[in-house]
Amino acid sequence: MNKKEVNQYSPLTLAFLGDAVYELRVRERIVSGANMPVGKLHKEAVKRVRAEYQAKAVELIAPMLTEEEAAVLKRGRNACPNTVPKNADLAEYRRATALETLFGYLYLLEENERIAELFEYIWEGDF
């Protein structure tokens, strides 16, 4: 897909896809780090896919984004979700949606190296 086609998707549609892209990266990283019971794997994954964690990740990567990526992030943050999880406040949830929007956008553009770079920075982040 080209940028024009990808930009035609709503931010929430991009976030829907980006959620899966981001979570798959998290699960791959956890599984590659240790072979453990599924319950422990799930617990470790939940820590990094929660809105609170993703909101912090947005703050971490924001300075390294291109203007285009920052614009996509802003589109995602400004999208109006229908629901907010009970374990997150609206501001956190909006930033988490922004991160997922960016990952969905980059995925559709087949920017796998950029996804890997951003994910690695988040994974290694100190928060």
QUISULCOR-V113773 format. One record per pair of residues at least 12 apart in sequence whose ideal C-beta (glycine too) atoms are under 10 Angstrom apart, sorted by the first residue. I is the first residue (numbers start at 1). J is the second residue. Records with the same first field share a line. If there is no record, write none. Layout:
I = J  J
This chain:
1 = 107  108  109  110
2 = 108  109
3 = 68  105  108  109
5 = 108  109
6 = 72  104  105  106  107  108  109
7 = 68  71  72  75  105  108
9 = 101  104  105  108
10 = 75  76  79  101
11 = 72  73  74  75  76  77  78  79  80  81  97  98  100  101  102  104  105
12 = 75  76  79  80  81  82  97  100  101  104
13 = 79  101  104  108
14 = 72  75  76  79  97  100  101  102  103  104  105  106  107  108
15 = 75  76  79  81  96  97  98  99  100  101  102  103  104  105
16 = 97  100  101  104
17 = 100  101  103  104  105  107  108
18 = 72  76  97  98  99  100  101  102  103  104  105  106  107  108  115
19 = 49  54  96  97  99  100  101  103  104
20 = 100  103  104  107
21 = 100  102  103  104  105  106  107  108  112  115  119
22 = 48  49  54  57  96  99  100  102  103  104  107  115  118  119  122
23 = 45  46  48  49  100  103
24 = 103  107
25 = 48  49  103  115  116  118  119  120  122  123
26 = 44  45  46  47  48  49  53  119  122  123
27 = 41  42  44  45  48  49
28 = 119
29 = 44  45  48  119  120  123
30 = 42  43  44  45  47  48
31 = 44  45
48 = 122  123
49 = 96  100
50 = 85  87  88  92  96
51 = 84  85  87  88  89  90  91  92  93  94  95  96  97  99  100
52 = 85  87  88  89  92  93  95  96  127
53 = 88  92  96  99  122  125  127
54 = 88  92  93  95  96  97  98  99  100  103  122
55 = 77  88  89  91  92  93  94  95  96  97  98  99
56 = 92  95  96  99  122  125  127
57 = 95  96  98  99  118  119  121  122  123  125  127
58 = 73  76  77  92  94  95  96  97  98  99  100  102  122
59 = 95  125  127
60 = 99  118  121  122  124  125  126  127
61 = 73  99  102  117  118  119  121  122  125
62 = 95  98
64 = 117  118  121
65 = 102  114  118
66 = 114
68 = 105  109
69 = 102  105  106  111  114  118
70 = 98  102
71 = 102  105
72 = 98  101  102  103  104  105  106
73 = 95  97  98  99  101  102  105
74 = 98  101  102
75 = 97  98  101  102  105
76 = 94  95  96  97  98  99  100  101  102  103  104  105
77 = 91  93  94  95  96  97  98  99  101  102
78 = 94  97  98  101
79 = 94  97  98  101
80 = 94  97
81 = 93  94  96  97
84 = 97
99 = 118  122
102 = 114  115  118
103 = 115  118  119
106 = 118
